[in-house]
Amino acid sequence: PSPFNPACTVVFTLAQAGPVDLVVYDLRGRRVSVLVAEGRAAGRHLVTWDGRDHAGRALASGVYLIRMRAGDRSAVRKALLVR
């Protein structure tokens, strides 16, 4: 999902139902937004991030990391926010 403007759609597929954490971090490792923190059914899912932090403030242009954890699996992807 890089680069994006004004929104980034994260697509993921779960083999089985379970808890999912999808979190956006800045390059300093600070959590800026939690996109998903709940159980999800098995199958394909779409989540959109609008480039805002947890308080609804627009974030500055730059590189952000999107981390997904589901069960014993995790993945990290880069996203470039261009304002």
C-alpha positions in Angstrom: 0.0 0.0 0.0 2.6 2.5 -0.9 2.4 5.4 -1.9 -1.1 6.4 -1.0 -3.2 9.5 -0.9 -5.7 10.2 0.7 -6.3 6.6 1.9 -4.6 3.2 2.1 -6.5 0.0 1.8 -4.9 -3.0 3.6 -6.1 -6.3 2.3 -5.6 -9.5 4.3 -6.9 -13.1 4.3 -7.3 -15.2 7.4 -7.3 -19.0 7.1 -9.2 -19.3 10.4 -11.2 -17.0 12.6 -9.4 -15.4 15.5 -8.0 -12.2 17.0 -6.3 -9.7 14.7 -4.2 -6.6 15.5 -3.5 -4.2 12.7 -1.5 -1.2 13.9 0.3 1.7 12.2 3.7 2.9 13.6 5.9 5.8 12.7 9.6 5.1 12.0 10.5 5.8 15.6 8.3 2.9 16.7 5.5 4.9 18.1 2.0 3.6 17.6 0.0 6.2 15.8 -3.2 4.4 14.9 -4.9 1.1 15.7 -6.9 0.0 12.7 -8.1 -3.4 14.0 -8.0 -4.9 17.5 -10.7 -7.6 17.5 -11.6 -11.0 16.4 -12.3 -11.5 12.7 -13.9 -14.4 10.7 -11.9 -16.5 8.3 -11.7 -15.0 4.8 -10.7 -11.9 3.0 -10.8 -8.5 4.8 -10.3 -4.9 3.8 -9.3 -2.1 6.2 -8.8 1.5 5.2 -6.4 3.9 6.8 -7.0 7.6 6.1 -3.6 8.9 7.2 -4.8 10.1 10.6 -3.6 9.2 14.1 -5.7 7.8 16.9 -7.0 11.3 17.8 -8.1 12.0 14.2 -5.2 14.4 13.4 -3.7 14.3 10.0 -0.2 12.8 10.0 2.8 14.3 8.2 4.1 13.0 5.0 6.5 10.2 5.5 7.1 6.4 5.8 4.9 4.5 8.2 4.9 0.8 9.1 1.7 -1.3 9.2 2.0 -4.4 11.4 -0.6 -7.2 11.3 -0.7 -10.0 13.9 -3.1 -12.9 13.7 -2.7 -16.0 15.7 1.0 -17.0 15.5 1.6 -15.1 12.3 2.7 -11.5 11.8 3.7 -9.3 8.9 5.0 -5.7 8.5 4.6 -3.5 5.4 5.8 0.0 4.6 3.4 2.7 3.5 4.4 6.1 2.1 2.0 8.9 3.1 2.2 11.8 0.6 0.2 14.9 1.5 
